[in-house]
Amino acid sequence: MATSSERRRLEALLQLKGVSVPMASAVLMLLYPKRYGVIDIRVWQLLYAVGAVSEKRGGTNFSAKNWLEFLVILRRLSSKLGVTARAVERTMFDMHKANQKDRLYESVGALPAKRGR
């Protein structure tokens, strides 16, 4: 965790047995809530619906590249709004949950269609 490289922090956590990108992001969020949020299906589907991300519409099977893209978006919003990265991520999670119509893993169509950037 001492490295300044975000990718290396993530990759170090991914070396642990059973740790995936969402779990690693949760660990980082617990350690540093001002700088990190949890990447998960709800947040990613919401970002996809508003055109902030352009791949993995369903919000599963995240790569390090996806997490880094998420982190840039999260930190930009955090800075703009003057709140923690965790607050931004949690708000997006809650927004998705409030608008979800189908079961979570079937809810790809439950949000508005992608509108572009």
ZATORGU-7249 format. One record per residue: residue in three letters; chain; x, y, z of N, C-alpha, C in turn. Coordinates in Angstrom, 1 decimal. Last residue first. Layout:
{node 'ALA'; 'A'; {X; Y; Z}; {X; Y; Z}; {X; Y; Z}};
...
% end
This chain:
{node 'ARG'; 'A'; {-21.5; 10.8; -23.9}; {-20.7; 11.6; -23.0}; {-21.0; 13.0; -23.0}};
{node 'GLY'; 'A'; {-24.7; 8.9; -24.0}; {-23.4; 9.5; -24.6}; {-22.7; 10.4; -23.6}};
{node 'ARG'; 'A'; {-26.8; 7.7; -22.8}; {-27.0; 8.9; -23.5}; {-25.8; 9.5; -24.2}};
{node 'LYS'; 'A'; {-28.1; 4.5; -22.5}; {-26.9; 5.3; -22.5}; {-27.2; 6.5; -23.4}};
{node 'ALA'; 'A'; {-31.4; 4.3; -21.1}; {-30.4; 4.0; -22.1}; {-29.3; 4.9; -22.0}};
{node 'PRO'; 'A'; {-32.1; 4.1; -17.5}; {-32.3; 4.8; -18.9}; {-31.2; 4.3; -19.8}};
{node 'LEU'; 'A'; {-32.4; 0.8; -16.1}; {-32.0; 2.2; -16.1}; {-32.1; 2.8; -17.5}};
{node 'ALA'; 'A'; {-33.0; -1.8; -16.6}; {-33.8; -1.1; -15.7}; {-33.5; 0.4; -15.6}};
{node 'GLY'; 'A'; {-31.4; -3.4; -18.2}; {-32.4; -2.5; -18.9}; {-33.2; -1.7; -17.9}};
{node 'VAL'; 'A'; {-30.0; -4.7; -16.2}; {-29.3; -3.9; -17.2}; {-30.2; -2.9; -17.9}};
{node 'SER'; 'A'; {-30.9; -6.4; -14.3}; {-31.4; -5.0; -14.3}; {-30.7; -4.1; -15.3}};
{node 'GLU'; 'A'; {-30.3; -8.9; -13.6}; {-31.1; -8.8; -14.8}; {-31.5; -7.3; -15.0}};
{node 'TYR'; 'A'; {-29.0; -8.7; -11.2}; {-28.2; -9.1; -12.3}; {-29.0; -9.2; -13.6}};
{node 'LEU'; 'A'; {-31.3; -7.6; -9.6}; {-30.0; -6.9; -9.8}; {-29.2; -7.4; -11.1}};
{node 'ARG'; 'A'; {-34.5; -7.8; -11.2}; {-33.5; -8.3; -10.3}; {-32.2; -7.7; -10.6}};
{node 'ASP'; 'A'; {-35.8; -4.5; -12.1}; {-35.7; -5.9; -12.2}; {-34.7; -6.5; -11.1}};
{node 'LYS'; 'A'; {-35.6; -1.8; -11.4}; {-36.9; -2.4; -11.6}; {-36.9; -3.9; -11.6}};
{node 'GLN'; 'A'; {-33.9; 0.7; -9.7}; {-33.9; -0.6; -10.2}; {-35.3; -1.2; -10.3}};
{node 'ASN'; 'A'; {-33.9; 3.2; -8.4}; {-34.4; 3.1; -9.8}; {-34.4; 1.7; -10.4}};
{node 'ALA'; 'A'; {-32.6; 2.8; -6.0}; {-33.9; 3.4; -6.0}; {-34.6; 3.3; -7.3}};
{node 'LYS'; 'A'; {-30.1; 1.7; -6.9}; {-31.0; 0.9; -6.1}; {-32.5; 1.5; -6.1}};
{node 'HIS'; 'A'; {-29.0; 4.0; -8.1}; {-29.3; 2.8; -8.8}; {-30.3; 2.0; -8.1}};
{node 'MET'; 'A'; {-28.8; 5.7; -5.8}; {-29.6; 6.1; -7.0}; {-30.0; 4.9; -7.8}};
{node 'ASP'; 'A'; {-27.0; 4.2; -4.2}; {-28.4; 4.4; -3.7}; {-29.3; 4.8; -4.9}};
{node 'PHE'; 'A'; {-24.7; 4.3; -5.8}; {-25.2; 3.0; -5.4}; {-26.7; 3.2; -5.0}};
{node 'MET'; 'A'; {-24.3; 7.1; -5.8}; {-24.6; 6.4; -7.1}; {-25.2; 5.1; -6.8}};
{node 'THR'; 'A'; {-23.7; 7.4; -3.1}; {-24.8; 8.1; -3.7}; {-25.3; 7.4; -5.0}};
{node 'ARG'; 'A'; {-21.3; 6.0; -2.9}; {-22.5; 5.5; -2.1}; {-23.8; 6.2; -2.7}};
{node 'GLU'; 'A'; {-19.6; 7.5; -4.5}; {-19.9; 6.1; -4.8}; {-21.2; 5.7; -4.1}};
{node 'VAL'; 'A'; {-19.6; 9.9; -3.0}; {-20.0; 9.9; -4.4}; {-20.4; 8.5; -4.8}};
{node 'ALA'; 'A'; {-18.5; 9.0; -0.5}; {-19.8; 9.7; -0.6}; {-20.4; 9.7; -2.0}};
{node 'ARG'; 'A'; {-16.0; 8.1; -1.3}; {-17.0; 7.1; -0.8}; {-18.4; 7.7; -0.9}};
{node 'ALA'; 'A'; {-14.7; 10.5; -2.0}; {-15.0; 9.5; -3.0}; {-16.1; 8.5; -2.6}};
{node 'THR'; 'A'; {-16.2; 13.2; -0.2}; {-15.3; 12.1; -0.3}; {-15.7; 11.2; -1.5}};
{node 'VAL'; 'A'; {-16.8; 16.4; -1.7}; {-17.2; 15.4; -0.8}; {-16.2; 14.2; -1.0}};
{node 'GLY'; 'A'; {-16.9; 18.4; -3.7}; {-16.3; 18.7; -2.4}; {-16.7; 17.7; -1.3}};
{node 'LEU'; 'A'; {-17.6; 18.1; -6.3}; {-18.7; 18.3; -5.3}; {-18.2; 18.6; -3.9}};
{node 'LYS'; 'A'; {-15.1; 17.9; -7.6}; {-16.1; 18.9; -8.1}; {-17.2; 19.2; -7.0}};
{node 'SER'; 'A'; {-14.0; 15.7; -6.2}; {-13.4; 17.1; -6.2}; {-14.4; 18.2; -6.5}};
{node 'SER'; 'A'; {-15.8; 13.7; -6.9}; {-15.5; 14.0; -5.5}; {-14.9; 15.4; -5.4}};
{node 'LEU'; 'A'; {-15.6; 13.6; -9.7}; {-16.8; 14.0; -9.1}; {-16.6; 14.4; -7.6}};
{node 'ARG'; 'A'; {-12.9; 12.8; -9.9}; {-13.3; 14.0; -10.5}; {-14.6; 14.5; -9.9}};
{node 'ARG'; 'A'; {-13.0; 10.3; -8.5}; {-12.2; 11.4; -7.9}; {-12.6; 12.8; -8.6}};
{node 'LEU'; 'A'; {-14.7; 8.9; -10.3}; {-15.0; 9.0; -8.9}; {-14.3; 10.2; -8.3}};
{node 'ILE'; 'A'; {-13.2; 8.8; -12.7}; {-14.5; 9.4; -12.6}; {-14.9; 9.8; -11.2}};
{node 'VAL'; 'A'; {-10.9; 7.4; -11.8}; {-10.8; 8.8; -12.3}; {-12.1; 9.5; -12.3}};
{node 'LEU'; 'A'; {-12.1; 5.0; -11.0}; {-11.4; 5.8; -10.0}; {-11.2; 7.3; -10.5}};
{node 'PHE'; 'A'; {-13.0; 3.9; -13.4}; {-13.9; 4.2; -12.3}; {-13.3; 5.2; -11.4}};
{node 'GLU'; 'A'; {-10.5; 3.5; -14.6}; {-11.4; 4.4; -15.2}; {-12.5; 4.8; -14.2}};
{node 'LEU'; 'A'; {-9.5; 1.6; -12.8}; {-8.8; 2.8; -12.9}; {-9.7; 3.9; -13.6}};
{node 'TRP'; 'A'; {-11.3; -0.5; -13.2}; {-11.2; 0.1; -11.9}; {-10.5; 1.5; -12.0}};
{node 'ASN'; 'A'; {-10.8; -1.2; -15.9}; {-12.1; -0.7; -15.5}; {-12.1; 0.1; -14.2}};
{node 'LYS'; 'A'; {-8.1; -2.1; -15.5}; {-8.4; -1.0; -16.4}; {-9.8; -0.3; -16.1}};
{node 'ALA'; 'A'; {-8.5; -4.4; -14.0}; {-7.8; -3.3; -13.4}; {-8.1; -2.0; -14.2}};
{node 'SER'; 'A'; {-11.9; -5.4; -14.7}; {-10.5; -5.5; -14.9}; {-9.8; -4.3; -14.1}};
{node 'PHE'; 'A'; {-14.9; -7.0; -13.7}; {-14.1; -5.9; -13.8}; {-12.6; -6.2; -13.9}};
{node 'ASN'; 'A'; {-17.4; -8.6; -13.9}; {-16.1; -9.0; -14.4}; {-15.2; -7.8; -14.7}};
{node 'THR'; 'A'; {-20.2; -6.3; -14.6}; {-19.6; -7.5; -13.9}; {-18.2; -7.7; -14.6}};
{node 'GLY'; 'A'; {-22.1; -4.6; -15.8}; {-21.4; -4.2; -14.6}; {-20.8; -5.4; -13.8}};
{node 'GLY'; 'A'; {-23.3; -4.7; -18.3}; {-23.9; -5.4; -17.2}; {-23.2; -5.1; -15.8}};
{node 'ARG'; 'A'; {-21.6; -3.2; -20.0}; {-22.9; -2.7; -19.6}; {-23.5; -3.4; -18.4}};
{node 'LYS'; 'A'; {-18.8; -3.0; -20.7}; {-19.3; -3.8; -19.6}; {-20.7; -3.3; -19.1}};
{node 'GLU'; 'A'; {-18.1; 0.4; -21.7}; {-18.0; -1.1; -21.8}; {-18.6; -1.7; -20.6}};
{node 'SER'; 'A'; {-18.1; 3.1; -21.3}; {-18.6; 2.6; -22.6}; {-18.5; 1.1; -22.7}};
{node 'VAL'; 'A'; {-19.0; 5.6; -18.8}; {-18.2; 4.5; -19.3}; {-18.9; 3.8; -20.5}};
{node 'ALA'; 'A'; {-20.9; 7.6; -18.9}; {-19.5; 7.9; -18.3}; {-18.5; 6.8; -18.6}};
{node 'GLY'; 'A'; {-23.5; 7.3; -19.7}; {-22.5; 7.5; -20.7}; {-21.1; 7.8; -20.2}};
{node 'VAL'; 'A'; {-25.4; 6.7; -18.0}; {-25.3; 8.1; -18.2}; {-24.1; 8.4; -19.2}};
{node 'ALA'; 'A'; {-25.2; 3.9; -17.9}; {-26.4; 4.5; -18.3}; {-26.3; 6.0; -18.7}};
{node 'TYR'; 'A'; {-22.6; 3.6; -16.8}; {-22.9; 3.2; -18.2}; {-24.1; 3.9; -18.7}};
{node 'LEU'; 'A'; {-23.1; 4.4; -14.2}; {-22.1; 5.1; -15.0}; {-22.3; 4.8; -16.5}};
{node 'LEU'; 'A'; {-24.9; 2.4; -13.5}; {-25.4; 3.8; -13.5}; {-24.4; 4.6; -14.4}};
{node 'GLN'; 'A'; {-23.3; 0.1; -13.6}; {-24.5; 0.2; -14.5}; {-25.0; 1.6; -14.6}};
{node 'TRP'; 'A'; {-21.5; 0.8; -11.6}; {-21.0; 0.7; -13.0}; {-22.2; 0.8; -13.9}};
{node 'VAL'; 'A'; {-23.1; 0.7; -9.3}; {-22.4; 1.9; -9.7}; {-22.0; 1.9; -11.1}};
{node 'ARG'; 'A'; {-24.0; -2.0; -9.4}; {-24.9; -0.9; -9.4}; {-24.2; 0.4; -9.9}};
{node 'ILE'; 'A'; {-21.6; -3.6; -9.4}; {-22.5; -3.7; -10.5}; {-23.5; -2.5; -10.5}};
{node 'ASP'; 'A'; {-18.8; -1.6; -8.1}; {-19.7; -2.8; -8.1}; {-20.7; -2.6; -9.2}};
{node 'ILE'; 'A'; {-16.2; -0.3; -6.4}; {-16.7; -0.6; -7.8}; {-17.6; -1.8; -7.7}};
{node 'VAL'; 'A'; {-16.2; 1.9; -3.8}; {-16.3; 0.5; -4.2}; {-16.9; 0.4; -5.6}};
{node 'GLY'; 'A'; {-13.8; 4.5; -3.6}; {-15.1; 4.0; -3.4}; {-15.1; 2.6; -3.9}};
{node 'TYR'; 'A'; {-11.2; 6.6; -2.1}; {-11.7; 5.4; -2.9}; {-13.2; 5.1; -2.6}};
{node 'ARG'; 'A'; {-10.5; 8.8; -0.6}; {-9.9; 8.7; -1.9}; {-10.5; 7.5; -2.8}};
{node 'LYS'; 'A'; {-11.7; 8.7; 1.8}; {-11.7; 10.0; 1.1}; {-11.3; 9.8; -0.3}};
{node 'PRO'; 'A'; {-11.3; 6.1; 2.8}; {-12.6; 6.5; 2.2}; {-12.7; 7.8; 1.5}};
{node 'TYR'; 'A'; {-9.1; 4.1; 3.0}; {-9.0; 5.5; 2.6}; {-10.3; 5.9; 2.0}};
{node 'LEU'; 'A'; {-9.8; 1.5; 4.0}; {-8.6; 2.1; 4.5}; {-8.5; 3.6; 4.2}};
{node 'LEU'; 'A'; {-12.2; 1.1; 2.6}; {-12.2; 1.0; 4.1}; {-10.9; 1.7; 4.7}};
{node 'MET'; 'A'; {-11.3; 1.3; 0.0}; {-12.3; 2.2; 0.5}; {-12.3; 2.2; 2.0}};
{node 'LEU'; 'A'; {-9.6; -1.0; -0.2}; {-9.0; 0.4; -0.3}; {-10.0; 1.4; 0.2}};
{node 'VAL'; 'A'; {-11.6; -2.9; 0.1}; {-10.5; -2.8; 1.1}; {-9.9; -1.4; 1.0}};
{node 'ALA'; 'A'; {-13.1; -2.4; -2.2}; {-13.7; -2.3; -0.9}; {-12.7; -2.2; 0.2}};
{node 'SER'; 'A'; {-11.3; -3.1; -4.2}; {-11.7; -1.7; -4.1}; {-12.4; -1.4; -2.8}};
{node 'ALA'; 'A'; {-11.1; -5.8; -3.7}; {-9.9; -5.0; -3.5}; {-10.3; -3.5; -3.4}};
{node 'MET'; 'A'; {-13.7; -6.6; -4.5}; {-13.3; -6.8; -3.1}; {-12.0; -5.9; -2.8}};
{node 'PRO'; 'A'; {-13.7; -5.9; -7.3}; {-14.6; -5.2; -6.3}; {-14.2; -5.4; -4.9}};
{node 'VAL'; 'A'; {-11.5; -7.6; -8.2}; {-11.4; -6.2; -8.2}; {-12.4; -5.5; -7.3}};
{node 'SER'; 'A'; {-11.1; -10.2; -5.6}; {-11.4; -9.7; -7.0}; {-11.3; -8.2; -7.0}};
{node 'VAL'; 'A'; {-9.6; -12.6; -3.7}; {-9.8; -11.2; -3.8}; {-10.0; -10.8; -5.3}};
{node 'GLY'; 'A'; {-8.9; -15.2; -3.4}; {-10.3; -14.9; -3.3}; {-10.6; -13.4; -3.5}};
{node 'LYS'; 'A'; {-5.7; -14.6; -2.1}; {-6.6; -15.6; -2.6}; {-8.1; -15.1; -2.3}};
{node 'LEU'; 'A'; {-4.0; -11.7; -3.3}; {-4.6; -12.5; -2.2}; {-5.7; -13.4; -2.7}};
{node 'GLN'; 'A'; {-3.5; -10.3; -5.6}; {-2.7; -11.4; -5.3}; {-3.2; -12.3; -4.2}};
{node 'LEU'; 'A'; {-5.0; -8.0; -5.4}; {-5.5; -9.1; -6.2}; {-4.7; -10.4; -6.1}};
{node 'LEU'; 'A'; {-3.4; -6.3; -3.9}; {-4.6; -6.9; -3.3}; {-5.1; -8.1; -4.1}};
{node 'ALA'; 'A'; {-1.6; -5.6; -5.9}; {-1.1; -6.3; -4.7}; {-2.3; -7.0; -3.9}};
{node 'GLU'; 'A'; {-3.2; -4.4; -7.8}; {-2.6; -5.6; -8.1}; {-2.1; -6.4; -6.9}};
{node 'LEU'; 'A'; {-3.8; -2.0; -6.4}; {-4.9; -2.9; -6.7}; {-4.3; -4.3; -7.0}};
{node 'ARG'; 'A'; {-1.2; -0.9; -6.2}; {-2.0; -1.1; -5.0}; {-3.1; -2.2; -5.3}};
{node 'ARG'; 'A'; {-0.6; -0.6; -8.9}; {0.2; -1.6; -8.1}; {-0.6; -1.9; -6.8}};
{node 'ARG'; 'A'; {-2.5; 1.3; -9.7}; {-2.5; 0.0; -10.3}; {-1.8; -1.0; -9.4}};
{node 'GLU'; 'A'; {-1.6; 3.5; -8.3}; {-2.9; 3.0; -8.0}; {-3.0; 1.5; -8.6}};
{node 'SER'; 'A'; {1.5; 4.1; -7.0}; {0.8; 3.6; -8.2}; {-0.5; 3.0; -7.8}};
{node 'SER'; 'A'; {2.9; 4.7; -4.7}; {2.0; 5.8; -5.2}; {1.2; 5.3; -6.5}};
{node 'THR'; 'A'; {3.0; 2.2; -2.2}; {3.3; 2.7; -3.5}; {2.4; 3.8; -3.9}};
{node 'ALA'; 'A'; {2.1; 1.1; 0.2}; {3.0; 2.3; 0.3}; {3.3; 2.9; -1.1}};
{node 'MET'; 'A'; {0.8; -1.2; 0.0}; {0.0; 0.0; 0.0}; {0.9; 1.3; 0.0}};
% end
